[in-house]
Amino acid sequence: MPHFSTHAINQPDQPAYIMANSGDVITYAELNNRSNKIAHLFRFCGLAQGDHLAMMLKNCKEFLQVAQAASRAGLIFTPI
């Protein structure tokens, strides 16, 4: 399965996911841009590849953005 950033290039305006409770749509381009910014924030805060990141978030559109950012930064992400 191609990395989601490939979808961001080939079909940027297609939905990456749709929140069932609100109907909010996040496109591949939005997910790519937001997760990249968050990954840079993690690095700026001193997190390095292999570090652990535990986050408690409600079921919201930002959850998958943070999870994808952790993956991009090479972090081990644990949702709690």
C-alpha distances in whole Angstrom, upper triangle without the diagonal:
4,7,9,11,10,10,14,15,14,15,17,19,17,17,14,16,20,22,24,27,28,26,25,22,19,18,15,18,20,17,16,20,21,19,20,24,23,22,25,27,26,27,30,31,31,28,26,23,23,26,25,25,26,27,28,27,28,25,25,22,23,22,18,19,21,18,15,18,19,16,16,20,19,21,21,21,23,24,27
4,6,8,6,8,11,11,11,12,14,17,15,15,13,16,19,22,24,28,28,25,24,21,18,16,12,15,17,15,14,17,19,17,17,21,21,20,22,25,24,25,28,29,29,26,25,22,23,25,25,25,26,26,28,27,28,25,24,22,22,21,17,18,20,17,14,17,18,15,14,18,18,20,21,21,23,24,28
4,5,6,7,9,11,11,13,13,16,15,15,12,15,18,21,23,26,26,24,22,19,16,14,11,13,15,12,10,14,15,13,14,17,18,16,19,21,21,21,24,25,26,23,21,19,20,22,22,22,23,23,25,24,25,23,22,19,19,18,15,14,16,14,11,13,15,11,11,14,15,17,18,18,21,21,25
4,5,5,6,9,10,10,10,13,11,11,8,11,15,18,20,23,23,21,19,16,12,11,7,9,11,9,8,11,13,11,12,15,16,15,18,20,20,21,23,25,25,23,22,20,21,23,22,21,23,22,24,22,23,21,19,16,16,16,12,12,14,13,9,12,14,12,11,15,16,17,18,18,20,20,24
4,5,5,6,9,10,9,12,12,13,10,14,17,20,23,26,25,23,20,17,14,11,7,8,10,9,6,9,12,10,10,14,15,14,16,19,19,19,22,24,24,22,21,19,21,23,23,22,24,23,25,24,25,23,21,18,17,18,14,13,15,14,11,12,14,12,10,14,15,18,20,19,22,22,26
4,5,5,6,8,9,13,12,13,12,15,19,22,25,27,27,24,22,19,16,13,9,10,13,12,10,13,15,14,14,17,19,18,19,22,23,23,25,27,28,25,24,22,24,26,26,25,27,27,29,27,28,26,24,20,20,21,17,16,19,18,14,16,18,15,14,17,18,21,22,22,25,25,29
4,5,5,5,6,9,8,10,9,12,16,19,21,24,24,21,19,15,13,10,6,8,11,10,9,12,15,14,15,18,19,19,21,23,24,24,27,28,29,27,26,24,26,27,27,26,27,26,28,26,26,24,22,18,19,19,16,15,18,17,14,16,19,17,15,19,20,22,24,23,25,25,29
4,6,6,4,8,8,10,9,13,16,19,22,24,23,20,18,14,11,8,5,5,8,8,6,9,12,12,12,15,17,17,18,21,22,22,24,26,27,25,25,24,26,27,27,25,27,25,27,25,25,23,21,17,17,18,15,14,17,17,13,15,18,16,14,18,20,22,23,22,25,25,28
4,6,6,10,11,13,12,16,19,22,25,28,26,24,21,18,15,11,8,8,11,12,9,11,15,15,14,17,19,19,20,23,24,24,26,28,29,27,27,25,27,29,29,28,30,29,30,28,29,27,25,21,21,22,19,17,20,20,16,17,20,19,16,20,22,24,26,25,28,28,32
4,6,9,9,12,12,16,19,22,25,28,26,23,22,18,16,12,9,10,13,14,12,14,17,18,17,20,22,22,23,26,27,27,29,32,32,31,30,28,30,31,32,30,32,31,32,30,31,28,26,22,23,24,20,19,22,22,19,20,23,21,19,23,24,26,28,27,30,30,33
4,6,6,9,10,13,16,19,22,25,23,20,18,14,13,9,7,8,11,12,12,14,16,17,17,20,22,22,24,26,27,28,30,32,33,31,31,29,31,32,32,30,31,30,31,28,28,26,23,20,21,22,19,18,21,21,18,20,23,21,20,23,25,27,28,27,29,29,32
4,6,8,9,12,15,18,21,23,21,18,16,12,10,6,5,5,8,9,9,11,13,14,15,17,19,19,21,23,24,25,27,29,30,29,29,27,29,30,30,28,29,28,29,26,26,24,21,17,18,20,17,15,19,19,16,18,21,20,18,22,24,25,27,25,28,27,30
4,6,9,11,13,16,19,21,19,16,14,10,9,5,6,7,9,11,11,12,14,16,17,19,20,22,23,25,26,28,29,31,33,31,31,30,32,32,32,30,30,28,29,26,26,23,20,16,18,20,17,16,20,21,18,20,23,22,21,24,26,27,29,27,29,28,31
4,6,9,10,14,16,19,18,14,13,9,8,5,6,8,10,11,12,14,15,16,18,20,21,22,24,26,27,29,30,32,33,31,31,30,31,32,31,29,30,28,28,25,24,21,19,16,18,19,16,16,20,20,17,19,23,21,21,24,26,27,28,26,28,26,29
4,5,7,10,13,16,14,11,10,6,6,4,6,9,9,9,12,14,14,15,17,19,20,21,23,24,25,27,29,30,32,30,30,29,30,30,29,27,27,25,25,22,21,18,16,12,15,16,13,13,17,17,15,18,21,20,20,23,25,25,26,23,25,23,26
4,7,10,13,16,15,13,11,8,6,5,5,8,9,7,10,12,12,12,15,17,17,18,21,22,22,24,26,27,29,26,27,25,26,27,25,23,23,22,22,19,19,16,14,11,13,13,10,11,14,14,12,15,17,16,16,20,21,22,22,20,21,20,23
4,7,9,12,12,10,8,6,6,7,8,11,11,9,12,15,14,14,17,19,18,19,22,23,23,26,28,28,30,27,28,26,27,27,25,23,22,20,20,17,16,13,11,9,11,12,9,11,14,13,13,16,18,17,18,21,22,22,22,20,20,18,21
4,6,9,8,6,6,5,6,9,11,14,12,12,15,17,16,16,20,21,20,22,25,25,25,28,30,30,32,29,30,29,30,30,28,25,24,21,21,17,16,12,10,8,12,12,11,13,16,16,16,18,20,20,21,24,25,25,25,22,22,20,22
4,6,6,5,5,7,8,12,14,16,14,13,17,18,16,17,21,21,20,22,25,25,25,28,29,29,31,29,30,30,30,29,27,24,22,19,18,15,12,9,8,7,11,11,11,13,15,15,16,18,20,21,22,24,26,25,24,21,21,18,19
4,6,5,8,9,12,15,17,20,18,17,20,22,20,21,24,25,24,26,29,28,28,31,33,32,34,32,33,32,32,32,29,26,24,22,20,17,14,10,10,10,14,14,14,16,18,18,19,22,23,24,25,28,29,28,27,23,23,20,21
4,6,8,11,14,17,20,22,19,19,22,23,21,22,25,26,24,27,29,28,29,32,33,32,35,32,34,34,33,32,30,26,24,21,19,16,12,9,9,10,14,14,15,17,19,19,21,23,25,25,27,29,30,29,28,24,23,20,20
4,5,9,12,15,18,20,17,17,21,22,19,21,24,24,23,26,28,27,28,31,32,32,34,32,34,34,34,33,30,27,25,22,20,16,13,11,9,10,13,14,15,17,19,20,21,23,25,26,27,29,30,29,29,25,25,21,22
4,6,10,13,16,18,16,16,19,20,19,20,23,24,23,26,28,28,28,32,33,32,35,33,34,34,34,33,31,28,27,24,22,18,16,13,11,10,14,15,15,16,19,20,20,22,25,25,26,28,30,29,29,26,26,23,24
4,7,10,13,15,12,13,16,17,15,17,20,20,20,22,25,24,25,28,29,29,32,30,32,31,32,31,29,26,25,22,21,17,15,12,9,8,11,13,13,13,16,18,18,19,22,23,23,26,27,27,27,24,24,21,23
4,6,10,11,10,10,14,15,14,15,18,19,19,21,23,24,25,27,28,29,31,29,31,30,31,30,29,26,25,23,22,18,17,14,11,9,12,14,12,13,16,17,16,18,21,21,21,24,26,26,26,23,24,22,24
4,7,8,6,6,10,11,10,12,14,15,16,18,20,20,21,24,25,26,28,26,27,26,28,27,26,23,23,21,21,17,17,14,11,8,10,12,10,10,13,14,13,15,18,18,18,21,23,23,23,21,22,20,23
4,5,5,6,9,10,11,12,14,15,16,18,20,21,22,24,26,27,29,27,28,27,28,28,27,25,25,23,24,21,20,18,15,11,13,15,12,11,15,16,14,15,19,18,17,21,23,23,24,22,24,23,25
4,5,5,6,9,10,10,12,14,15,16,18,20,21,22,24,26,27,25,25,24,26,26,26,24,24,23,24,21,21,19,16,13,14,15,12,11,14,15,12,13,17,16,15,18,20,21,22,21,23,22,25
4,5,5,6,9,10,11,12,14,15,17,18,20,21,23,24,26,25,25,24,26,27,26,24,25,24,25,22,23,21,18,14,14,16,14,12,15,16,13,14,17,17,15,18,20,22,24,22,25,24,27
4,5,5,6,8,10,11,12,14,15,17,18,20,21,23,25,23,24,24,26,25,25,22,23,21,22,19,20,18,15,11,11,13,12,9,13,14,12,12,16,16,15,17,20,21,23,21,23,22,24
4,6,5,6,8,10,10,12,14,15,16,18,20,21,23,21,21,21,22,22,22,19,20,18,19,17,18,16,13,10,9,11,8,6,10,11,8,9,13,13,12,15,17,17,19,17,19,18,21
4,6,5,6,9,10,10,12,14,15,17,18,20,21,20,20,19,21,22,22,20,21,20,22,20,21,19,17,13,12,14,11,8,11,12,9,9,12,12,10,13,15,17,19,18,20,20,23
4,6,5,6,9,10,11,13,14,16,17,19,21,19,20,20,22,22,22,20,22,20,22,20,21,20,17,14,12,15,13,9,12,13,11,10,14,14,12,14,17,18,20,19,22,21,24
4,5,5,6,9,10,11,12,14,15,17,19,18,19,19,21,20,20,18,19,17,18,16,18,17,14,11,9,11,10,6,9,11,9,8,12,13,11,13,16,16,19,17,19,18,21
4,5,5,6,9,10,10,12,14,15,17,15,16,16,18,17,17,15,16,15,17,15,17,17,14,12,9,10,9,5,6,8,6,4,8,9,8,9,12,13,15,13,16,16,19
4,5,5,6,9,10,11,12,14,16,14,15,15,17,17,18,16,18,18,20,19,21,20,18,15,13,14,12,9,10,11,8,6,9,10,7,9,12,13,16,15,19,19,22
4,5,5,6,9,10,10,12,15,14,15,16,19,18,19,16,18,17,19,18,20,20,18,15,12,14,13,10,10,12,11,8,11,13,10,10,14,15,18,17,19,19,22
4,5,5,6,9,10,10,13,12,13,14,16,15,15,13,15,13,16,15,17,18,16,14,10,11,11,8,7,10,9,6,8,11,9,9,12,12,15,13,16,16,19
4,5,5,6,9,10,11,9,10,11,13,13,13,12,14,14,17,17,20,20,18,16,13,13,12,10,8,10,8,5,6,8,6,5,9,9,12,12,15,16,19
4,5,5,6,9,10,10,11,12,15,14,16,14,17,17,20,19,22,23,21,19,16,16,16,13,11,13,12,8,10,12,9,8,11,12,15,15,19,20,22
4,5,5,6,9,9,11,13,16,14,15,13,15,15,18,17,20,22,20,18,14,15,16,13,11,13,13,9,10,13,12,10,13,12,16,15,18,18,20
4,5,5,7,6,8,10,12,10,11,10,12,13,16,16,20,21,20,18,15,15,15,13,10,12,12,8,8,11,10,7,10,9,12,12,15,16,18
4,5,5,5,6,9,12,11,13,12,15,16,19,20,23,25,23,22,18,18,18,15,13,14,14,10,10,12,11,7,10,10,13,14,17,19,21
4,5,7,9,12,15,14,15,14,17,17,21,21,24,26,24,23,19,20,20,17,15,17,17,13,13,16,14,11,14,13,17,17,20,21,23
4,6,9,12,14,12,13,12,15,15,18,19,23,24,23,22,19,19,20,17,14,16,17,13,13,16,15,12,14,13,15,16,18,19,21
4,6,10,12,10,12,12,15,16,20,21,25,27,26,25,21,21,21,19,16,17,18,14,13,16,15,11,13,12,14,15,18,20,21
4,7,9,6,8,9,12,14,17,19,23,24,24,23,19,18,19,17,14,14,15,12,10,12,12,8,9,8,11,12,14,17,19
4,6,6,9,10,14,16,20,22,25,26,26,25,21,20,20,18,15,15,15,12,10,11,11,7,7,7,10,12,15,18,21
4,6,9,11,14,17,20,22,25,26,25,24,21,20,19,18,15,14,14,12,9,9,9,6,4,5,8,11,14,18,20
4,6,9,13,16,19,21,25,25,25,25,22,20,19,19,16,14,15,13,10,10,11,9,6,5,6,10,12,16,18
4,7,10,13,17,19,22,24,24,24,21,19,19,18,15,14,15,13,10,11,12,9,8,5,6,9,11,14,16
4,7,10,13,16,19,21,21,22,19,16,17,17,13,12,14,13,9,11,13,11,9,6,5,6,8,11,13
4,6,10,12,16,18,18,18,15,13,14,14,10,10,12,11,8,10,13,11,10,7,6,5,6,8,10
4,7,10,13,15,16,17,15,12,14,14,11,10,13,13,10,13,15,14,14,10,8,6,5,6,7
4,6,10,12,13,14,11,9,12,12,9,9,13,12,11,13,16,15,15,12,11,8,7,5,6
4,7,10,11,13,11,9,12,13,11,11,15,15,14,16,19,18,19,16,14,11,9,6,5
4,7,7,10,8,6,10,11,9,11,14,14,14,17,19,19,20,17,16,12,11,8,8
4,6,9,9,7,11,13,12,13,16,17,17,19,21,22,23,20,19,15,14,10,10
4,7,8,7,9,12,12,12,15,17,17,19,21,22,23,21,20,16,15,11,11
4,5,6,8,10,11,12,14,15,16,18,20,21,22,21,20,17,16,13,14
4,6,6,7,9,11,12,13,15,16,17,19,21,20,20,17,17,14,16
4,6,5,6,9,10,10,12,14,15,16,18,17,17,14,15,13,15
4,5,5,6,9,10,11,13,14,15,17,15,15,11,11,9,11
4,5,5,6,8,10,10,12,14,15,14,14,11,12,10,13
4,5,5,6,9,10,10,12,14,14,15,12,14,13,16
4,5,5,6,9,10,10,12,11,12,9,11,10,13
4,5,5,6,9,10,11,9,9,7,9,8,12
4,5,5,6,9,10,10,11,9,12,12,16
4,5,5,6,9,9,11,9,13,13,16
4,5,5,6,5,7,6,10,11,14
4,5,5,6,7,7,11,13,16
4,5,8,10,11,14,16,20
4,6,9,10,14,16,19
4,7,9,13,15,19
4,6,9,12,15
4,7,10,13
4,6,10
4,6
4
